[in-house]
């Protein structure tokens, strides 16, 4: 990547009248230098079976090339045309809700051989047509790909084959998954029932794991097809998304991002978030950290919001703040979904940079300032390298296992709520972090490791985590960690199982707290934030120091939060669902113990600091004001330059950030200064 990319999704096929050259003129004014096309319009490119029309693609490619705007072409396989469903109803996914019905996108069975035949044909026709065009810099396979709940007879048959290949014998399957319960035992492979009706959480979680494997295989298959046409210098990506709560929230239950990202040249990601008074930057940071961590390098923001949704039009300066927040996390591209607002159908009010009138508006005009700054500052901001000493371990297996075995029947909290409880606290303390998976080979590069609710885990992983602490690492576990094995069978020892050794605690009882707090407000957070809810484990220390006990007439003798020295390191264990304020105080102590507390940690939310090293060998720090009030701080680092204004900045100089403002400081460390001299 030789420069920052600033882009939009562009759909000439949706335009109500001819305006391609006017759109390009306005894009150029905004500094747009890349567009993404074609991923949504299979029925336009192939209006009837075997009848192809790529005229809209051709004219956009030619016009963009003439204007010096680069193009990313998407394979249009996530929204099947009507003729295919009419001829082959079976291409629609059968889910737990029954047979699919045509109309929406992402309704197909990604394993169906008929669908795959037509998908391969359109991919080869489209990519073969565009691959030599000088405007094309890369390709997107499919779009926000998931398994869409596909669970029909063909998928069930494939699952049985997977189980046989993975576990060998039915005796082993019965043993590992506890199928004697309620006569679920299977004694002949041909008797293997559909998992759709299972009440066995272990088997259900294994099927969810298999469905994620289907996504990994499907995307890898598309990459192989596109790679056959890809030219030197072109890349292939996928735009991953996250658990959706009206915006991008947490770990995607339907995709293993680490496994699925492996065949791609670069990871792409779609990040949407609350705006206006609810804008915190946390979703931008979390999504970016996941995307960067999948391949350990810079990533592309393929979709993010401009005026998206009916009520999230950004306040003045928020679009700039958001754009530079993406770059601060290691993005090399920021692209909006989409250029213009569509005039009909499902996403009419998912507005783009331009409103329905296509005229300049304050959001578009703010984008123009971003485009100019991206172009001017590319040499300083492209390919930022980030070296974090903290990481969060996330687990798809724990997520889906805890969908089966929920915390509570009185609230809807799930695995991602615990992930975000820890991540949000770390973010607000200005501690940069990576995201690691259970299959990460080594955690030795990190001084601090956070482990939220690692409910389902292989013995080997837990032993590696013990060794990490023993060798000097600092780890923070939450409740429900170490509880079951990789097949979601509860361990037959006192909890938290294997990690008892490092944590220095044990328990066999847990309850849902009712009006429970922590004795004596040990973290000084005040009455409202000192309360716990949802889940509490009755911890008995063996070697651990008690940091907090429960305030309760019967449970008061049990520990709630502990710290234990183990070998050369330390393990914190949080045995209950605490408030954000308590989590922040516990993590602050862990951060200091891990040696990560520095000058940037003297600042905290709403003033966020992100750091990277640019290709010039200089340190770049982003100061991001996520509030509607001015923030003032004393710049604590060496002399440098504020890149947006071009002004010199001295150590201890007072810096004022306007509401929703951003400042980007570039400094040279001592070694760099010597090299330049």
C-alpha positions in Angstrom: 0.0 0.0 0.0 1.7 3.2 -1.2 -0.8 5.7 0.2 -3.9 6.0 2.4 -7.1 5.1 0.6 -10.2 7.1 1.1 -13.2 5.7 -0.6 -16.9 4.8 -1.0 -19.0 2.0 -2.3 -20.5 3.1 -5.6 -23.5 1.6 -7.4 -24.0 3.1 -10.8 -26.7 0.5 -11.3 -28.9 2.1 -8.5 -28.7 5.7 -9.9 -32.1 7.2 -10.8 -30.5 9.2 -13.7 -27.2 9.5 -15.5 -24.6 11.2 -13.3 -21.4 9.2 -13.4 -19.2 12.0 -14.4 -20.8 14.4 -11.9 -20.3 11.9 -9.2 -16.6 11.5 -10.2 -16.2 15.3 -10.1 -17.6 15.5 -6.6 -15.5 12.5 -5.5 -12.3 14.2 -6.7 -13.3 17.3 -4.8 -13.7 15.1 -1.7 -10.3 13.4 -2.2 -11.9 10.0 -2.8 -9.3 7.9 -4.5 -10.9 4.4 -4.4 -14.4 3.0 -5.0 -15.7 -0.5 -4.4 -18.2 -1.8 -7.0 -20.1 -4.9 -8.2 -20.5 -7.0 -5.1 -24.3 -6.4 -4.8 -25.6 -6.7 -8.3 -25.4 -10.3 -9.6 -28.9 -10.0 -11.2 -27.7 -6.9 -13.2 -24.6 -8.7 -14.4 -26.5 -12.0 -15.2 -30.1 -11.1 -15.8 -30.9 -14.6 -17.0 -29.1 -17.9 -16.7 -25.9 -17.7 -18.8 -26.8 -14.2 -20.2 -24.1 -11.7 -19.0 -24.0 -8.0 -19.1 -21.0 -6.2 -17.6 -21.6 -2.8 -19.3 -22.2 -1.0 -16.0 -18.9 -2.4 -14.7 -17.0 -1.5 -17.8 -18.2 2.1 -17.9 -17.4 2.7 -14.2 -13.9 1.2 -14.6 -13.1 3.3 -17.6 -14.4 6.5 -16.1 -12.7 5.9 -12.7 -9.4 5.1 -14.5 -9.6 8.3 -16.5 -10.2 10.2 -13.3 -7.3 8.5 -11.4 -9.6 6.7 -9.0 -8.7 3.2 -8.1 -11.3 0.4 -8.0 -11.9 -2.7 -5.9 -14.2 -5.2 -7.6 -16.4 -7.5 -5.5 -17.6 -11.0 -6.4 -21.5 -10.6 -6.4 -22.2 -13.9 -4.7 -24.0 -12.9 -1.6 -27.3 -12.0 -3.2 -28.6 -14.6 -5.6 -30.8 -13.6 -8.6 -34.4 -14.6 -8.9 -33.9 -16.8 -12.0 -31.6 -19.1 -10.0 -34.2 -19.6 -7.2 -36.9 -20.2 -9.7 -34.9 -22.9 -11.4 -33.3 -24.4 -8.3 -35.2 -23.7 -5.1 -32.7 -25.8 -3.2 -30.0 -23.1 -3.4 -31.8 -21.4 -0.5 -30.6 -22.3 2.9 -32.7 -24.5 5.1 -32.3 -23.3 8.7 -33.9 -24.1 12.1 -36.8 -22.0 10.9 -37.4 -24.1 7.9 -36.9 -23.7 4.1 -35.7 -20.3 3.0 -37.8 -17.8 1.0 -36.5 -15.5 -1.7 -36.2 -11.7 -1.3 -33.5 -10.8 1.2 -29.7 -11.2 0.6 -27.6 -13.8 2.2 -30.3 -16.5 2.1 -28.4 -19.2 0.1 -26.8 -22.4 1.2 -23.1 -21.8 0.7 -22.5 -25.6 0.4 -25.1 -26.2 -2.3 -23.4 -27.5 -5.4 -25.8 -25.8 -7.8 -25.2 -22.5 -6.1 -21.5 -23.1 -6.1 -21.6 -23.8 -9.9 -23.3 -20.5 -10.7 -21.1 -18.6 -8.2 -18.0 -20.0 -9.8 -19.3 -19.0 -13.2 -20.1 -15.4 -12.3 -16.8 -15.0 -10.5 -14.8 -16.3 -13.5 -16.8 -14.2 -16.0 -16.5 -11.0 -13.9 -13.0 -11.3 -12.6 -11.7 -12.6 -15.9 -13.2 -9.5 -17.6 -11.8 -6.9 -15.2 -8.4 -8.3 -14.0 -6.4 -6.6 -16.7 -8.1 -3.2 -16.3 -5.5 -0.7 -15.0 -8.0 0.8 -12.5 -8.4 -2.4 -10.6 -6.2 -2.7 -7.5 -8.0 -5.5 -5.7 -10.9 -7.8 -5.1 -13.5 -8.5 -2.4 -14.8 -12.0 -2.1 -18.5 -12.1 -1.4 -19.7 -9.7 1.3 -19.9 -10.0 5.1 -19.9 -13.7 4.6 -21.5 -16.0 7.2 -23.1 -19.4 7.1 -26.6 -18.0 7.3 -27.8 -20.8 9.6 -27.6 -23.4 6.8 -28.6 -26.7 8.4 -30.4 -28.7 5.7 -30.0 -32.4 5.0 -26.9 -31.9 2.9 -25.3 -29.9 5.7 -26.3 -32.5 8.2 -24.7 -35.2 6.1 -21.5 -33.2 5.8 -21.5 -32.8 9.5 -21.7 -36.5 10.1 -18.7 -37.0 7.8 -16.8 -34.2 9.7 -17.6 -36.0 13.0 -16.4 -39.3 11.6 -13.2 -37.8 10.3 -12.6 -35.8 13.5 -13.4 -38.4 16.2 -13.1 -41.7 14.4 -15.7 -43.9 16.2 -19.2 -43.5 17.5 -18.0 -44.7 20.8 -15.7 -41.8 21.0 -18.4 -39.4 19.9 -20.8 -40.8 22.6 -18.1 -40.4 25.2 -16.9 -36.9 24.3 -20.4 -35.4 23.9 -22.2 -37.3 26.7 -24.9 -38.7 24.4 -26.2 -41.3 26.9 -28.2 -38.4 28.4 -31.9 -38.7 27.5 -31.2 -41.7 25.2 -29.3 -39.5 22.7 -26.7 -42.2 22.3 -25.9 -43.0 18.6 -24.8 -46.6 17.8 -24.8 -46.5 13.9 -23.6 -43.7 11.7 -26.8 -43.9 9.6 -28.8 -43.2 12.8 -27.0 -39.9 13.3 -30.0 -37.4 13.7 -30.2 -33.9 12.5 -28.6 -31.6 15.0 -31.3 -29.0 14.5 -33.4 -30.6 17.2 -30.6 -31.4 19.7 -30.8 -30.5 23.3 -27.2 -31.5 23.8 -25.2 -28.2 24.1 -21.9 -30.0 23.5 -23.2 -31.3 20.2 -24.9 -28.1 19.3 -21.7 -26.1 19.9 -19.7 -28.6 17.8 -22.2 -28.0 15.0 -21.7 -24.2 15.3 -18.0 -24.8 15.0 -18.6 -26.9 11.9 -20.8 -24.1 10.4 -17.9 -21.7 11.0 -15.6 -24.1 9.1 -18.0 -24.0 6.2 -17.5 -20.2 6.0 -13.7 -20.7 6.1 -13.9 -23.2 3.3 -16.2 -21.1 1.2 -14.1 -18.0 1.4 -10.9 -20.0 0.8 -12.6 -21.5 -2.3 -13.4 -18.0 -3.6 -9.9 -16.8 -3.0 -8.5 -19.6 -5.1 -10.8 -18.7 -7.9 -9.9 -15.0 -7.8 -6.2 -15.8 -7.4 -6.2 -17.5 -10.8 -6.9 -14.1 -12.4 -5.2 -11.7 -9.9 -2.4 -9.7 -11.4 0.9 -8.7 -9.6 0.1 -5.8 -7.2 -3.5 -6.6 -6.8 -4.9 -7.9 -3.5 -7.8 -10.1 -2.4 -9.8 -9.4 0.8 -13.1 -10.1 2.6 -15.0 -7.5 4.5 -15.7 -9.2 7.9 -18.3 -8.0 10.3 -19.2 -8.5 13.9 -22.0 -9.4 16.3 -24.7 -6.9 15.4 -26.7 -5.1 18.0 -27.9 -2.3 15.7 -24.1 -1.6 15.3 -20.8 -3.6 15.4 -20.6 -4.9 18.9 -18.5 -8.0 19.5 -17.0 -11.3 18.3 -18.8 -12.7 15.3 -20.3 -16.0 16.4 -20.7 -17.3 12.8 -17.1 -16.8 11.6 -13.7 -17.6 13.0 -12.0 -14.4 11.8 -8.5 -15.8 12.3 -9.0 -19.0 10.3 -11.1 -17.3 7.6 -8.6 -14.5 7.1 -5.7 -16.8 6.5 -5.9 -17.1 2.6 -6.5 -13.3 2.1 -3.7 -10.8 1.2 -5.2 -8.2 3.6 -8.1 -8.2 6.0 -11.0 -6.0 5.3 -13.6 -5.0 7.9 -17.0 -3.3 8.2 -17.4 -1.1 11.3 -20.6 0.7 12.3 -21.2 2.4 15.6 -23.4 4.8 17.5 -22.9 8.5 16.8 -23.8 11.9 18.2 -23.7 11.9 22.0 -23.1 8.1 22.0 -19.9 8.2 20.0 -17.1 6.7 22.0 -14.7 5.3 19.4 -14.8 1.9 21.2 -16.4 0.0 18.3 -13.9 1.6 15.8 -11.0 0.5 18.1 -12.3 -3.0 18.8 -13.1 -3.7 15.1 -9.7 -2.4 14.1 -7.9 -4.4 16.7 -9.6 -7.6 15.5 -8.9 -6.9 11.9 -5.3 -5.9 12.4 -4.7 -8.9 14.7 -6.0 -11.5 12.2 -2.9 -11.1 10.0 -0.7 -9.0 12.2 -0.6 -6.1 9.8 -2.6 -3.1 8.5 -6.1 -3.6 7.4 -8.8 -1.9 5.3 -12.0 -0.4 6.6 -14.3 -1.4 3.7 -17.5 -0.1 5.1 -18.2 2.5 7.8 -20.9 5.0 8.2 -21.3 8.5 6.8 -24.9 9.5 7.6 -25.9 5.8 8.2 -29.3 5.1 9.9 -32.2 7.5 10.3 -30.9 9.1 13.5 -27.1 8.9 13.4 -26.1 11.8 11.3 -22.8 12.8 12.9 -22.3 16.1 14.7 -19.8 18.5 13.1 -16.2 17.2 13.3 -17.3 13.7 14.2 -16.7 12.4 10.7 -13.1 13.6 10.9 -12.6 12.2 14.4 -13.9 8.8 13.2 -11.7 8.7 10.1 -8.5 9.5 12.0 -9.5 7.0 14.7 -9.5 4.2 12.1 -6.0 5.3 10.9 -4.9 5.4 14.5 -5.8 1.7 14.9 -3.8 0.7 11.8 -6.2 1.1 8.9 -4.8 1.9 5.5 -8.2 2.6 4.0 -11.4 4.3 5.2 -14.4 3.8 2.9 -18.0 4.7 3.5 -21.1 2.7 2.7 -21.9 4.4 0.6 -21.5 7.3 -1.9 -25.1 8.2 -2.4 -28.3 7.5 -0.5 -30.6 5.0 -2.2 -34.1 6.1 -3.2 -36.0 2.9 -2.5 -36.1 -0.5 -0.9 -34.6 -1.9 2.3 -31.6 0.5 2.8 -33.4 3.7 1.8 -32.4 5.5 5.0 -28.9 4.0 5.4 -27.6 7.2 4.0 -24.3 7.8 2.3 -22.0 10.8 2.0 -24.6 12.4 -0.3 -28.2 12.6 0.7 -31.1 11.7 -1.7 -30.8 15.1 -3.4 -27.1 14.4 -4.5 -26.1 17.9 -3.4 -23.2 18.9 -1.2 -24.1 18.8 2.5 -22.1 19.4 5.7 -21.1 15.7 6.0 -19.8 15.7 2.4 -18.0 19.0 3.0 -16.3 17.6 6.1 -15.3 14.5 4.1 -13.5 16.9 1.7 -11.3 18.1 4.5 -10.5 14.5 5.4 -9.6 13.6 1.9 -7.2 16.5 1.6 -5.5 15.6 4.9 -5.2 11.9 4.0 -3.6 12.8 0.7 -1.2 15.3 2.2 -0.3 13.2 5.2 -0.1 9.7 3.6 3.7 9.5 3.9 3.4 10.0 7.6 0.3 7.8 8.3 0.2 4.9 5.8 1.4 1.5 7.0 1.6 2.5 10.7 3.2 -0.3 12.7 1.7 -1.0 16.1 3.5 -3.0 18.8 1.2 -3.7 21.7 2.2 -5.4 24.9 -1.4 -6.2 26.0 -3.8 -8.6 24.4 -7.3 -10.0 24.8 -8.0 -13.7 24.2 -11.3 -14.2 22.4 -12.9 -17.6 21.7 -15.7 -18.4 19.2 -16.0 -21.8 21.0 -16.8 -20.1 24.4 -19.2 -17.7 22.7 -21.3 -20.4 21.1 -21.1 -22.7 24.2 -22.4 -19.9 26.3 -25.3 -19.4 23.9 -26.3 -22.8 25.1 -25.5 -22.2 28.8 -26.4 -18.7 29.5 -25.5 -16.6 32.6 -29.0 -15.9 33.6 -32.7 -16.2 32.8 -33.3 -12.7 34.1 -31.1 -10.8 31.6 -29.7 -11.2 28.1 -26.0 -10.8 28.8 -23.7 -13.1 26.8 -20.1 -13.8 26.1 -19.6 -10.6 24.1 -20.8 -8.5 27.0 -17.9 -9.8 29.1 -15.5 -9.2 26.2 -16.6 -5.7 25.9 -16.6 -5.1 29.7 -12.9 -5.9 29.7 -12.0 -4.3 26.3 -13.9 -1.0 27.0 -12.1 -0.6 30.3 -8.7 -1.1 28.7 -9.6 1.3 25.9 -10.5 4.0 28.3 -7.2 3.5 30.1 -5.4 4.2 26.8 -3.8 0.8 26.7 -3.4 -0.4 23.1 -4.1 -4.1 22.7 -4.1 -7.0 20.2 -6.7 -9.7 19.9 -5.5 -13.3 20.1 -7.3 -16.6 19.6 -7.1 -19.9 21.4 -4.9 -21.1 18.5 -2.3 -18.3 18.9 1.0 -20.2 19.1 2.6 -18.1 21.8 1.5 -15.3 24.2 5.1 -14.5 25.1 5.1 -11.2 23.2 2.6 -9.8 25.7 3.2 -8.6 29.3 -0.6 -8.5 30.0 -3.2 -10.9 28.8 -7.0 -10.5 29.5 -9.1 -13.6 29.3 -12.9 -13.0 29.4 -15.2 -16.0 30.2 -13.0 -18.7 28.6 -15.8 -21.2 29.2 -14.8 -23.8 26.7 -11.1 -24.6 26.3 -8.8 -27.5 25.5 -6.5 -28.6 28.3 -3.5 -27.6 26.3 -4.6 -24.0 26.1 -5.1 -23.8 29.8 -1.7 -25.3 30.5 -0.1 -22.8 28.1 -1.9 -20.0 30.0 -0.5 -21.4 33.3 3.0 -21.5 31.7 2.5 -17.9 30.5 2.0 -16.7 34.1 4.7 -18.9 35.5 7.2 -17.4 33.0 6.4 -13.9 34.1 3.2 -12.9 32.4 0.3 -11.0 34.1 -3.1 -12.5 33.3 -6.6 -11.3 34.2 -9.4 -13.9 34.1 -13.1 -13.4 34.6 -15.7 -15.8 35.9 -16.7 -18.9 33.9 -13.1 -19.4 32.7 -11.7 -23.0 32.5 -15.1 -24.5 33.3 -15.5 -27.0 30.4 -13.3 -28.7 28.0 -13.2 -28.2 24.2 -16.4 -30.4 23.9 -18.2 -28.3 26.5 -18.1 -31.0 29.1 -17.7 -29.7 32.6 -14.4 -30.7 34.2 -14.7 -33.2 37.0 -12.3 -31.2 39.4 -12.9 -28.2 41.5 -13.2 -25.0 39.4 -11.7 -23.1 37.7 -10.1 -26.4 36.7 -6.6 -26.5 35.3 -6.1 -22.7 35.9 -6.6 -23.2 39.7 -2.8 -23.6 39.9 -2.1 -20.2 38.5 -5.1 -18.4 40.1 -4.7 -19.9 43.6 -8.5 -20.2 44.1 -11.1 -22.9 43.9 -14.9 -23.1 44.0 -17.8 -25.5 43.5 -20.8 -23.2 44.0 -22.1 -20.2 42.1 -25.3 -18.2 42.3 -27.1 -15.4 40.6 -26.6 -12.4 42.9 -29.5 -10.5 44.4 -28.7 -7.2 46.0 -25.0 -8.1 46.5 -22.1 -5.6 46.7 -18.4 -5.8 47.5 -17.4 -5.5 51.2 -16.2 -2.0 52.1 -16.2 -0.6 48.5 -12.6 -1.9 48.1 -12.0 0.0 44.8 -13.6 3.3 45.9 -16.2 3.4 43.1 -19.2 4.5 45.2 -22.4 2.6 46.1 -24.0 2.4 42.7 -20.9 1.0 41.0 -19.9 -1.3 43.9 -22.8 -3.6 43.2 -22.5 -6.9 41.2 -25.1 -8.7 39.2 -25.8 -11.6 36.8 -23.2 -14.1 38.1 -21.1 -14.8 41.2 -18.7 -17.6 42.1 -18.1 -18.4 45.7 -14.3 -18.4 45.7 -12.1 -20.0 48.4 -8.5 -18.8 48.1 -5.8 -21.5 48.4 -2.7 -19.3 47.8 -4.4 -16.1 46.4 -4.6 -12.7 48.0 -8.2 -11.5 48.4 -8.8 -8.1 46.7 -12.6 -8.1 47.4 -15.2 -10.2 49.2 -19.0 -10.2 48.9 -21.2 -8.1 51.1 -23.8 -10.6 52.0 -25.1 -12.3 55.2 -24.4 -15.8 53.9 -21.8 -15.4 51.1 -19.6 -12.8 52.9 -16.9 -15.3 53.8 -16.2 -16.0 50.1 -13.8 -14.1 47.9 -15.0 -12.2 44.8 -11.8 -10.9 43.2 -8.3 -12.3 43.9 -4.7 -12.0 42.8 -2.1 -14.8 43.0 1.6 -14.9 42.5 2.6 -17.9 40.4 6.1 -18.5 39.4 7.5 -15.2 38.1 4.1 -13.8 37.2 0.6 -13.1 38.6 -3.0 -14.0 37.9 -6.0 -12.0 38.8 -9.4 -13.7 39.0 -12.7 -11.8 38.8 -15.3 -14.2 40.1 -18.4 -12.1 39.5 -20.0 -9.7 37.0 -18.7 -6.3 38.2 -19.5 -2.8 37.1 -17.4 -1.0 34.5 -15.9 1.1 37.2 -14.7 -1.9 39.2 -13.3 -3.5 36.1 -11.4 -0.3 35.3 -9.8 -0.3 38.8 -8.8 -4.0 38.6 -7.3 -3.6 35.2 -5.5 -0.4 36.3 -3.8 -2.4 39.0 -3.0 -5.2 36.5 -1.6 -2.7 33.9 0.7 -1.2 36.5 1.8 -4.6 37.7 2.6 -5.6 34.1 4.7 -2.5 33.7 2.5 -0.9 31.1 1.5 2.3 32.9 3.2 5.3 31.3 2.7 8.9 30.4 -0.3 8.2 28.1 -2.1 6.5 30.9 -2.2 9.8 32.8 -4.9 10.7 30.3 -8.1 8.7 30.1 -11.5 8.7 28.3 -12.9 10.9 26.8 -9.3 11.7 25.7 -8.0 8.7 23.8 -4.4 8.2 22.8 -3.4 5.8 20.0 0.3 5.2 19.0 2.1 3.8 16.0 5.4 4.0 14.2 5.4 5.3 10.6 7.6 4.3 7.6 9.8 7.3 8.4 10.7 5.6 11.7 8.9 8.2 13.8 6.4 7.8 16.5 2.9 9.1 15.7 0.4 9.7 18.5 -3.2 10.4 17.9 -5.1 12.4 20.5 -8.8 11.9 20.1 -11.5 13.9 22.0 -14.6 11.8 22.3 -16.7 14.4 24.0 -18.7 17.5 23.3 -16.5 19.7 25.5 -13.0 21.0 25.0 -10.2 18.9 26.5 -6.9 20.4 27.6 -3.7 18.4 28.5 0.0 18.9 28.8 1.8 17.2 25.9 4.2 14.8 27.8 6.5 13.6 25.0 9.5 14.9 23.1 9.5 17.8 20.7 7.7 17.1 17.4 5.2 18.3 14.9 1.4 18.5 14.9 0.7 17.0 11.5 -2.7 18.5 10.8 -1.6 22.0 11.4 2.1 21.6 10.6 3.1 23.5 13.8 5.9 22.6 16.1 5.0 21.1 19.5 7.3 21.1 22.5 7.4 18.9 25.5 4.9 20.0 28.3 3.2 22.4 25.9 -0.5 22.8 26.6 -2.7 21.3 23.9 -6.4 22.2 23.5 -8.7 19.9 21.7 -12.0 21.3 20.6 -15.2 19.1 21.0 -14.8 16.0 18.9 -11.4 17.2 17.9 -8.3 15.3 16.9 -4.6 16.1 17.0 -1.8 14.0 15.4 1.7 14.4 16.8 4.9 13.1 15.1 8.0 12.7 17.2 11.4 11.1 16.7 12.9 8.9 19.4 16.6 9.2 20.3 17.8 6.4 18.0 16.0 7.9 15.1 17.4 11.4 15.7 20.9 9.9 15.7 20.4 8.1 12.4 19.1 11.3 10.8 22.1 13.3 12.0 
